[in-house]
Amino acid sequence: MTLEFGLSPDEVLFLSDGSYAVGIVKADRCRHVFIETEREELIQFLTEDDLIAVSCLAGEKGSNREAVQCMLYLVSRGKMPLLILRKGHPATARLPLVIAAGEQIRLSSCITPGTHPEQDILCVRGRLDGAVLHGTPGKVTVKGSPPDIIAEWEPRLFSKI
């Protein structure tokens, strides 16, 4: 199933299966994101219609949306680098949020959270597994989504900074 959702630069789109969520924003302008691995520093270049997505691995209860909004701000506006852990690092089991950025992002439950410098894949939980996000002008296309996906929009925190 392929779905399209409108997304302005001032909004966060939350996609959920009822238990787990992914928050998505547009990069909004040409920018770069630093990706720090154990061995090297990589630079990911983004255009205004590319996506920045945060997966909430702990489920959608409590203040997770606020945490997703904060992480989206830190990466998109606060110039925080993405930190990539080595496979087997003990922190991978404790990550409540993971992030990816690019024109297309594959959602997968078959990877270890926080260990992939490739920004075309994002660890998820639940039925969002297998969906592919694609940024287009003013929209997000989701291919392979569950038919009962929940889409909700919120104002993007600090959108005018």
Backbone as CSV, one residue per row, in Angstrom:
resi,resn,N_x,N_y,N_z,CA_x,CA_y,CA_z,C_x,C_y,C_z
1,MET,0.836,-1.171,0.000,0.000,0.000,0.000,0.888,1.243,0.000
2,THR,0.573,2.212,-0.860,1.319,3.470,-0.927,0.400,4.604,-0.501
3,LEU,0.900,5.407,0.434,0.149,6.549,0.938,0.978,7.808,0.773
4,GLU,0.306,8.951,0.589,0.983,10.245,0.534,0.413,11.139,1.616
5,PHE,1.314,11.852,2.287,0.925,12.778,3.335,1.573,14.119,3.061
6,GLY,0.781,15.183,3.108,1.328,16.526,2.987,2.160,16.840,4.225
7,LEU,3.261,17.588,4.026,4.115,17.950,5.158,4.785,19.275,4.870
8,SER,4.461,20.276,5.668,5.086,21.594,5.512,6.334,21.664,6.393
9,PRO,7.210,22.630,6.149,8.418,22.767,6.965,8.135,23.061,8.440
10,ASP,6.934,23.526,8.755,6.588,23.868,10.138,5.870,22.751,10.875
11,GLU,5.836,21.543,10.305,5.095,20.439,10.907,5.985,19.223,11.143
12,VAL,5.561,18.414,12.094,6.111,17.070,12.295,4.981,16.096,11.971
13,LEU,5.273,15.126,11.130,4.327,14.062,10.827,4.688,12.861,11.687
14,PHE,3.731,12.396,12.493,3.922,11.193,13.289,3.152,10.062,12.622
15,LEU,3.866,9.004,12.271,3.249,7.793,11.749,3.338,6.732,12.829
16,SER,2.231,6.053,13.071,2.175,5.094,14.161,1.361,3.873,13.772
17,ASP,1.709,2.750,14.400,0.892,1.548,14.260,0.006,1.362,15.485
18,GLY,-0.052,2.376,16.345,-0.820,2.311,17.575,0.033,2.034,18.792
19,SER,1.216,1.486,18.575,2.136,1.205,19.674,3.476,1.912,19.509
20,TYR,4.002,1.953,18.307,5.302,2.556,18.034,5.146,3.647,16.994
21,ALA,6.012,4.656,17.071,5.855,5.814,16.193,7.183,6.232,15.573
22,VAL,7.064,6.917,14.434,8.178,7.575,13.765,7.762,9.024,13.555
23,GLY,8.617,9.964,13.954,8.382,11.382,13.707,9.216,11.817,12.515
24,ILE,8.614,12.591,11.611,9.266,12.953,10.351,9.145,14.452,10.124
25,VAL,10.250,15.082,9.735,10.229,16.477,9.297,10.966,16.576,7.968
26,LYS,10.707,17.668,7.262,11.479,18.004,6.071,12.782,18.651,6.534
27,ALA,13.859,18.436,5.794,15.121,19.096,6.124,14.946,20.609,6.037
28,ASP,14.048,21.070,5.192,13.614,22.462,5.099,14.575,23.380,4.352
29,ARG,15.820,23.045,4.280,16.783,23.823,3.505,17.995,22.934,3.254
30,CYS,18.808,23.322,2.313,20.028,22.547,2.056,20.915,22.642,3.286
31,ARG,21.396,21.524,3.727,22.218,21.473,4.939,23.061,20.211,4.921
32,HIS,23.918,20.099,5.902,24.669,18.861,6.062,24.541,18.398,7.512
33,VAL,24.685,17.083,7.668,24.644,16.445,8.972,25.929,15.643,9.110
34,PHE,26.614,15.811,10.231,27.815,15.031,10.486,27.430,13.688,11.096
35,ILE,28.075,12.636,10.623,27.854,11.284,11.112,29.175,10.796,11.682
36,GLU,29.195,10.540,12.983,30.417,10.160,13.684,30.418,8.666,13.960
37,THR,31.391,7.963,13.379,31.551,6.542,13.658,32.808,6.363,14.504
38,GLU,33.079,5.155,14.886,34.265,4.858,15.685,35.551,5.165,14.909
39,ARG,35.492,5.058,13.565,36.702,5.202,12.752,36.779,6.468,11.912
40,GLU,35.615,7.090,11.635,35.647,8.217,10.708,34.477,9.157,10.915
41,GLU,34.600,10.313,10.278,33.507,11.267,10.252,32.998,11.349,8.825
42,LEU,31.682,11.171,8.660,31.046,11.247,7.353,30.163,12.489,7.322
43,ILE,29.881,12.981,6.132,28.980,14.125,5.998,27.842,13.730,5.074
44,GLN,26.618,13.890,5.565,25.412,13.623,4.790,24.856,14.975,4.338
45,PHE,24.731,15.174,3.039,24.173,16.410,2.509,22.687,16.217,2.254
46,LEU,21.890,17.170,2.693,20.441,17.104,2.562,19.927,18.292,1.749
47,THR,18.880,18.049,0.969,18.199,19.131,0.272,16.904,19.434,1.028
48,GLU,16.210,20.481,0.638,15.040,20.938,1.398,13.917,19.916,1.483
49,ASP,13.770,19.019,0.513,12.703,18.023,0.557,13.139,16.678,1.116
50,ASP,14.417,16.563,1.507,14.854,15.341,2.170,14.205,15.256,3.546
51,LEU,14.228,14.073,4.116,13.554,13.805,5.379,14.551,13.602,6.507
52,ILE,14.129,13.972,7.696,14.818,13.611,8.922,13.772,12.875,9.748
53,ALA,14.063,11.635,10.124,13.082,10.800,10.816,13.664,10.250,12.105
54,VAL,12.843,10.243,13.141,13.222,9.689,14.437,12.260,8.564,14.773
55,SER,12.812,7.411,15.100,12.025,6.259,15.500,12.014,6.181,17.018
56,CYS,10.830,6.001,17.561,10.655,5.874,18.997,10.553,4.388,19.320
57,LEU,11.620,3.832,19.862,11.697,2.388,20.077,10.996,1.919,21.342
58,ALA,10.647,2.848,22.228,10.077,2.469,23.518,8.562,2.407,23.509
59,GLY,7.931,2.587,22.379,6.477,2.636,22.349,6.017,4.084,22.445
60,GLU,4.753,4.311,22.225,4.251,5.676,22.078,3.659,6.267,23.355
61,LYS,3.838,5.647,24.489,3.247,6.146,25.721,4.112,7.255,26.330
62,GLY,3.537,8.045,27.220,4.294,9.045,27.960,4.695,10.236,27.115
63,SER,5.897,10.718,27.339,6.358,11.951,26.698,7.205,11.680,25.460
64,ASN,6.976,10.575,24.787,7.806,10.230,23.636,7.722,11.248,22.518
65,ARG,6.578,11.832,22.283,6.468,12.824,21.205,7.336,14.035,21.493
66,GLU,7.373,14.443,22.746,8.240,15.560,23.111,9.703,15.189,22.897
67,ALA,10.070,13.965,23.231,11.451,13.513,23.020,11.782,13.475,21.527
68,VAL,10.849,13.000,20.710,11.052,12.974,19.262,11.222,14.399,18.744
69,GLN,10.365,15.312,19.177,10.476,16.710,18.757,11.834,17.290,19.141
70,CYS,12.293,17.011,20.352,13.597,17.522,20.802,14.730,16.963,19.955
71,MET,14.697,15.669,19.660,15.745,15.060,18.837,15.732,15.639,17.429
72,LEU,14.546,15.825,16.864,14.445,16.425,15.532,15.038,17.834,15.534
73,TYR,14.780,18.593,16.585,15.351,19.933,16.689,16.876,19.871,16.795
74,LEU,17.374,19.009,17.668,18.825,18.934,17.870,19.568,18.610,16.581
75,VAL,19.027,17.712,15.777,19.702,17.330,14.535,19.461,18.342,13.430
76,SER,18.201,18.789,13.265,17.897,19.656,12.127,18.292,21.107,12.349
77,ARG,18.226,21.591,13.564,18.524,23.000,13.817,19.703,23.201,14.760
78,GLY,19.937,22.247,15.644,20.987,22.385,16.638,22.342,21.872,16.192
79,LYS,22.417,21.345,14.962,23.661,20.851,14.363,24.319,19.733,15.167
80,MET,23.505,18.953,15.863,24.037,17.816,16.605,24.414,16.709,15.630
81,PRO,25.623,16.149,15.756,25.997,15.049,14.859,25.262,13.770,15.228
82,LEU,25.158,12.882,14.254,24.603,11.561,14.501,25.741,10.658,14.963
83,LEU,25.562,10.012,16.085,26.589,9.144,16.649,26.243,7.701,16.342
84,ILE,27.184,7.004,15.718,26.975,5.612,15.322,27.777,4.721,16.271
85,LEU,27.102,3.799,16.911,27.759,2.877,17.833,28.225,1.638,17.078
86,ARG,29.259,0.997,17.611,29.711,-0.259,17.006,28.725,-1.363,17.382
87,LYS,28.613,-2.348,16.510,27.748,-3.497,16.821,28.274,-4.153,18.101
88,GLY,27.375,-4.528,18.982,27.765,-5.130,20.252,27.960,-4.118,21.375
89,HIS,27.876,-2.832,21.089,28.003,-1.819,22.137,26.824,-1.965,23.091
90,PRO,27.060,-1.923,24.406,25.952,-2.148,25.347,24.843,-1.099,25.268
91,ALA,25.132,0.094,24.791,24.107,1.150,24.731,23.046,0.879,23.671
92,THR,23.318,0.020,22.692,22.330,-0.215,21.633,21.011,-0.757,22.184
93,ALA,21.076,-1.481,23.287,19.856,-2.038,23.883,19.066,-0.996,24.673
94,ARG,19.683,0.154,24.956,19.016,1.171,25.775,18.575,2.405,24.994
95,LEU,18.800,2.431,23.694,18.443,3.616,22.916,16.921,3.748,22.800
96,PRO,16.357,4.846,23.310,14.913,5.030,23.168,14.538,5.646,21.819
97,LEU,15.488,6.340,21.194,15.266,7.023,19.918,16.452,6.779,19.006
98,VAL,16.181,6.607,17.720,17.246,6.553,16.714,16.807,7.424,15.545
99,ILE,17.772,7.840,14.739,17.480,8.848,13.717,18.133,8.487,12.393
100,ALA,17.519,8.912,11.311,18.082,8.769,9.967,17.673,9.994,9.162
101,ALA,18.431,10.266,8.103,18.149,11.435,7.269,18.481,11.119,5.823
102,GLY,17.652,11.605,4.906,17.914,11.415,3.486,16.654,11.524,2.658
103,GLU,16.816,11.346,1.367,15.680,11.417,0.439,14.726,10.247,0.642
104,GLN,15.307,9.074,0.952,14.522,7.859,1.159,15.038,7.151,2.394
105,ILE,14.118,6.672,3.241,14.496,5.977,4.472,13.672,4.699,4.585
106,ARG,14.352,3.566,4.644,13.700,2.267,4.830,13.553,1.995,6.321
107,LEU,12.384,1.569,6.748,12.140,1.248,8.149,12.298,-0.254,8.334
108,SER,13.139,-0.641,9.299,13.436,-2.057,9.469,13.549,-2.433,10.942
109,SER,12.961,-3.567,11.290,13.114,-4.103,12.644,14.224,-5.153,12.691
110,CYS,14.925,-5.323,11.587,15.945,-6.374,11.483,17.363,-5.841,11.668
111,ILE,17.515,-4.630,12.186,18.848,-4.077,12.389,19.030,-3.710,13.859
112,THR,20.280,-3.542,14.259,20.596,-3.149,15.630,20.516,-1.632,15.730
113,PRO,19.723,-1.106,16.667,19.563,0.346,16.785,20.894,1.077,16.962
114,GLY,21.050,2.167,16.224,22.191,3.055,16.401,23.501,2.605,15.813
115,THR,23.505,1.555,14.978,24.775,1.008,14.488,24.981,1.188,12.992
116,HIS,24.103,1.890,12.295,24.204,1.983,10.839,24.530,3.397,10.380
117,PRO,25.745,3.610,9.853,26.065,4.938,9.333,25.305,5.249,8.041
118,GLU,24.800,4.202,7.372,23.998,4.423,6.171,22.694,5.068,6.601
119,GLN,22.386,6.207,6.032,21.214,6.958,6.469,19.954,6.611,5.686
120,ASP,19.993,5.550,4.898,18.792,5.135,4.179,18.040,4.037,4.916
121,ILE,18.401,3.778,6.185,17.729,2.740,6.963,17.561,3.229,8.395
122,LEU,16.406,2.919,8.976,16.093,3.350,10.332,15.455,2.186,11.075
123,CYS,15.958,1.903,12.260,15.417,0.831,13.089,14.042,1.236,13.620
124,VAL,13.083,0.348,13.505,11.730,0.568,14.028,11.268,-0.677,14.767
125,ARG,10.169,-0.531,15.444,9.501,-1.649,16.095,8.084,-1.742,15.533
126,GLY,7.451,-2.859,15.748,6.044,-3.012,15.394,5.802,-3.152,13.904
127,ARG,4.597,-2.762,13.495,4.137,-3.000,12.132,4.603,-1.962,11.115
128,LEU,5.414,-1.002,11.538,5.992,-0.060,10.575,7.160,-0.702,9.815
129,ASP,7.597,-1.858,10.283,8.681,-2.597,9.635,8.361,-2.831,8.156
130,GLY,9.319,-2.506,7.298,9.163,-2.736,5.870,8.675,-1.534,5.091
131,ALA,8.176,-0.518,5.766,7.722,0.689,5.067,8.931,1.483,4.577
132,VAL,8.734,2.238,3.498,9.786,3.086,2.936,9.242,4.502,2.835
133,LEU,9.971,5.439,3.446,9.614,6.854,3.416,10.376,7.521,2.286
134,HIS,9.699,8.396,1.550,10.350,9.104,0.447,9.908,10.564,0.482
135,GLY,10.890,11.471,0.489,10.581,12.891,0.507,10.377,13.435,-0.892
136,THR,9.264,14.129,-1.106,8.970,14.798,-2.363,8.531,16.224,-2.011
137,PRO,8.477,17.125,-2.975,8.095,18.499,-2.644,6.744,18.575,-1.928
138,GLY,6.778,19.051,-0.673,5.573,19.234,0.115,4.911,17.980,0.630
139,LYS,5.544,16.814,0.412,4.900,15.547,0.781,5.910,14.524,1.297
140,VAL,5.335,13.509,1.916,6.056,12.292,2.277,5.255,11.140,1.691
141,THR,5.904,10.295,0.909,5.273,9.094,0.383,5.717,7.925,1.245
142,VAL,4.763,7.087,1.616,5.060,5.903,2.427,4.619,4.678,1.636
143,LYS,5.590,3.860,1.245,5.294,2.615,0.522,5.420,1.451,1.479
144,GLY,4.524,0.477,1.329,4.584,-0.722,2.156,4.100,-0.509,3.576
145,SER,3.273,0.499,3.789,2.783,0.779,5.140,1.621,-0.135,5.483
146,PRO,1.400,-0.366,6.780,0.207,-1.121,7.153,-1.028,-0.314,6.762
147,PRO,-2.122,-0.982,6.382,-3.308,-0.256,5.909,-3.952,0.619,6.981
148,ASP,-3.725,0.304,8.253,-4.349,1.075,9.331,-3.354,2.015,10.016
149,ILE,-2.352,2.467,9.272,-1.366,3.382,9.820,-2.075,4.654,10.324
150,ILE,-1.606,5.162,11.441,-2.167,6.378,12.021,-1.229,7.529,11.684
151,ALA,-1.753,8.563,11.058,-0.964,9.751,10.708,-1.508,10.937,11.487
152,GLU,-0.609,11.629,12.188,-0.983,12.821,12.948,0.079,13.884,12.745
153,TRP,-0.360,15.130,12.669,0.553,16.243,12.486,0.561,17.085,13.745
154,GLU,1.744,17.601,14.085,1.889,18.545,15.189,2.735,19.705,14.695
155,PRO,2.550,20.880,15.284,3.459,21.977,14.934,4.885,21.599,15.321
156,ARG,5.812,21.951,14.477,7.221,21.661,14.737,7.738,22.649,15.779
157,LEU,8.281,22.138,16.868,8.829,23.002,17.898,9.989,23.816,17.330
158,PHE,10.080,25.046,17.725,11.176,25.932,17.323,11.293,26.066,15.817
159,SER,10.183,26.007,15.088,10.242,25.995,13.623,10.751,27.306,13.033
160,LYS,10.709,28.394,13.762,11.116,29.685,13.217,12.566,30.034,13.518
161,ILE,13.297,29.139,14.169,14.689,29.426,14.527,15.601,29.109,13.371
